[in-house]
Amino acid sequence: MSKPHAAAGRRWLEDWLQTIWRSQGPVSTLLLPLARLYGAVSRQRMAQQARHAWRAPVPVIVIGNILVGGTGKTPVTQAVCQALLAHGHHPGLISRGYGSRIGTEPHLSDSHQDSNWLGDEPALLHAATGAPVAVHPQRALAARALLAAHPEIDVLIADDGLQHRALARDLEIIVQDSRGIGNGRLLPAGPLRELPARLTQANWLITHLAPHEANASLGSQPAGVAQITMRLQPDYLIQVSTQTRLSWPDWQARFGHEICHAAAGIGQPQRFFQMLRHAGLTLGQTLASPDHQAPDPAQLRALPPGPILITAKDAVKYTDPDDHRLWTVYPTPRFSDPNWLDALVRQI
């Protein structure tokens, strides 16, 4: 099977799963025995990790989710890191490093900064913030290596480490989207890594909504947790071939009258396309690749004339930079409570 066909098949599977996870239908119900097994094994693993958790000598902020499929952790992680930097802290980032071939030793951004070495999201976060990064499936091992290499670090941010209890944490931020808890069931009968009650243990619950989505679409939410909504909007774009940077208003004035195309290899590509439409663009064709997989260069070259917009997560691993139509969109988050980051820094 060719690479584009394999990617299309994987994308179809991801979308199909999201569809059956919207309700407690027959397919979901058939998978309940596997969900119970998953829950039992997962709880046992996390309890064992927690009993022997390593406590870092600096505060640890964990940012994660209980919902699979791209909730928007990366912009939240970037915002937290930038807030800490603005207040004079020296944060370090640790992550699993999905997509990077990691052996026994952690990979540090001191050696390389590309996505093959760090993984796409850690590479993107390092490029956006300049904060040092270490990646390894064992987050405590990554944390030790990063602190040893950078003794100035006074706060650790663990990206996507909510279910990794081997690293003790001081603050937790859970990120969800308009799916809420889906059908309320654990994998594979539903979209949840942990039961819905886990949301009540967070310090902050961030809900990532598309520009057109209303808060009411979430239904009931856990009481006693600081809840904030986040929406993304385009901030600036960079042309992949020349690295020309334009603000969103300048880019829109120059190209916004054309029919544009968009491609995204993220968990929820439709949310990216909706953001662009809401910002005033007319989209012709859209290409959705599986999460963590950059759009196929041949498919992009085959698109009709017009600018092609891709995500920053795709840009860090894109291997064919010569198409002058390609522009990377860098969004900025808008939080319902703009002061929540200051409150987080005060807690640190």
N, C-alpha and C positions, 0 to 999 in steps of 0.2 A: 504494500500500500504506500502511495506517495506521501510525502510529508504534509502537503496541503490537505489531502483527503483524511489522513490520520488526525490532523488538528481539527478538521471539521467534525469528525466523529467524536472526538473528545469534548468539543464544545457542545455538540448535541446532547451527549450524555450528561454534562453538567447542567444544561438547561432543563433536561427531562427530570433530573433529580429535584431541581428546585420546584418544578411543577407539582410533583407528587408530594413534596413536603409542605405544600400549602394547606393540605387538609389531611384528616385521618381516614383516607380512603382505603380501598381494598389492598393496593400494593403496599402501602405503608403498614397496614395491619398485618399482612403476611410477614413483614420483616421484623415485627415486634420481638420474637425470640432472640434474634441477633442483636437487637437494641438492648435487651436486658443483659445479654452476655457482655456486650460492649460496656455497659454501665458498670457491671460488677468488676470487670477487669480494670477499667479506668479508675474507679474509686479505690481499688486495692493498690494500684500503682501509685496514685497520688498520695495516699495515706502513708505508704512506705517511704516515698521521697520526703514527705513532710517531717517524718520522724528523724531523718538524718540531714535536714536542710542545712546548707552552708549560709552563715550570716556574714555578709560583706562588712568591711569596716566603714563603709559610707552608706548613706540612704539609698534604697533601691525602689524605683518606680516601675511597676509592671503594667504594660498596656497590652490588652488582648481582647478576646471575645469568646463567647460560648456558641456563637453562630458561625457556621462554615460559609465560605463563598464571598469574601470580599466586602467587609463592612466599612472600611475606611480608616484602618489603624494607622497607615503611613502618614497621612496629613496630620493626624492627632499627635503622633510621635514627633514629627517635625516641629509642630507648634510648641510642644512641651520643651523640646530641646532648645529652641530659639528663645523661649521665655527665660529659661535658666541662664543661657548665655547673656541675655540682656540685663539680667540682675547680677552679673558678676560671677556666676558659678562656672564650674569646669565639668560639664557632663561628659560621660562616655556612654556609648551605645553598644548593647550586646544583642545578638539575635541567633537564631538557628542557622541562618544562611542558606535558605532553600534555593536549590539550583546550583550550589557550589559543591564541588567534590572535596569534602573535608576528611582528612585522616584523623590520626590520634591527636594532633596538635591544632589549636585554634588558628584561624586565619585572621590576621590583623591588617587594618588599613595602612599601617606603616609600610608594609611590603608592596601591596598592590591596591588599587582602588576600583578595579573594574568588576563587572557583575559576575564574571567567571570565577573570580577569587572570593568575592564577598557574598554573592547572591544579588538579585536585582534590587530588592527593597533596601538592604543595608548599603549597597552602592549608591542608590539614590539619596538616602538619608545623609551619608557622608558628604556627597557632593553639595547637598543643599545647606548643610549646617557647618561643615568643617570639623565636626566633633569626631574624635577617634572611635573606631569601630573594631569589635572582635566578634567572630562568629564561630559557633560550634553547637551541635545538638545538646551537649551538656553545658547549660548556661553558666553554671558555677565555674566550670573550667575556663570558659570565655572571659568571665568576670575577673578571675585571678590573673589571667594573662594580660588583660587590658590594664588592670591596676598596677601590675609589675612594670609594664612598659610606660605607663603614664601616671606616676604618683601624684600628679596635680589634680587628678579627677576627684571631685567631691560629691558627685551624684551619679548613680548608674541608672540608665533607662533600658529596661528589657522589653524589646519589641516582640510581640506575639509569644509571651511566656506565661500566660495565665494558667495553663494546665501543667506547667513544669514546676512542681513544688520543691524540687531539690535546691532551689535558690530562694532563701527567705526574702520577703518583701515588706516594705514599709507603707507603700501606697499602691492602690490598684485602680486602674481606669479601664472600664469595660466599654467597648465600642460596639454598637449594634446599628441596624438600619431599619427601614420601614417594614421589613418582614417581622420585626419583633422577635418572637420565639417560634415563628412558623406554626407547625402543628403541635408544638410542645413536646415532641418525642426526640429521643436520642438517636444518634446515628446507628444503623443506616435507615431506620424507619422515619427519621426526621432530621432536621438540620442542626441539632444541638450536640455540642461536645459535653456539656454538663446540664443538669436539670435547671429549670427556670429559677428555682430558689437561689441559685448562685448569684443572681443579679443583686440580691439584697446585701451582699457582702462587699460590694464595691464602694470605694470612696467617691467616685464619679461615674455616672452612666451617660455616655455621649451617644446620641442618636443622630446618625448621618442620614439626612434627607436630601432627595433631589429637589431642585428649585420649585417644582410644581407640587410637591407632596406636602400635605398638611399634617400637623402634629396629631390630629384626631385619628389618623389612619393606624396609629399604633395600638389603640385600645388601652386597657388598664396597664399600668406600669407599677413597679415595686415602690412601696412607700419607704421613707426614711433614707433615701439615697439622693444625693445631689444630682439632678438631671438637667442636661443641657442638650440643645440641638445644634447641629453643625450643617451648614450648606456650603458647597464649594462654588466658586465663580472664577472664570478665567482672569488671570492677573497679567501674565506676559507670555510671549511665545519666542522660541528660538528656532531659526532655520537650521535643519540638520546638516546641510552641506556646507554652509558658510559660517554658522554660528552667529548670524545676525540676530540681534535681540530687538523686539518691538513690544511696547506696551500693548495691552489688549485694545484700547481705543485707537492707537495708531495702526495696528494690524487690521482692525475692522474697517477703518477708513480706507485702507489701501486694497483690501481683498474681500471685505465683507459683502460686497455686491455680487460676488461670483458664487456659483454653485460649488460647494466644497464637499469633500469626502472625509471620512473619519475611520480610524482603525484602533482597536484596543484589545490587548491581551491581559485583561484583568478579571477579577471575580465577577463584577457586575458591569459589563461593558455598556449596557443600555443607559446606565446612569451617566456615563461620560457623554454619550450621544445626546441625552436629554439636556445636560448642562449646556452643550454647545447650541442646541436649538433654542433653549430659553434665553441664551445670551444674544440671539438675533441672527444666527446663521441658518442658511438653507442647506441642508445636507442632501446630497445626491445618494451615493452608495455608502454603506457602512460595513466594515469587516470586524467580526468578533472572533478572536482567537481564544484558546484555553488560557486560564490564569497562568501567569509566569512565562508564557510563550509569546515572543515577539511576532507581529504579523509577518507573513511570508513576503519577502521582497518582490518575488515575481507577481504575486497577487496585487501588491501595491502599484507596480509599474503598469499593470493591466487596467487600472481604474481610468475612467474618462478624464479629460482635461479638467484642471481645477486644483486648488490647494488641497493637500491631504494632511489632516491633523491627527497626531498620535499622542499617547500619554507619556509622561515622564518616565514611568516604570518601563515602558516599551523602549524608550529612547536609549536607556543605559545599556541595553543588550542588542540594539539593532546593528546589523553587520553590513548594511549596504547604504552608506551615507551619501551617495552621489545624486540622488533624486532631488532636484531643486524644489520640487513641490512639497516636500515633507517639512512640516512645522511641528515642534513639540509644544504642547500646551502645559503651562505651569499654573495651576489654580491656587487660590488663597482661600482659607476657611473663614467663614463668618459664623461666630458662635452666638447663641441666644443670650448668653451672659459673657460679655467680653472681659469681665473681671475675674473669671474663674481661674485663669492661669496665674494671676497675682496671688490668689488664695492658695493655690498649690505651692507656689514658691515660698510663701510664708510658712506653710506646714513643714516644708523641708528645713 
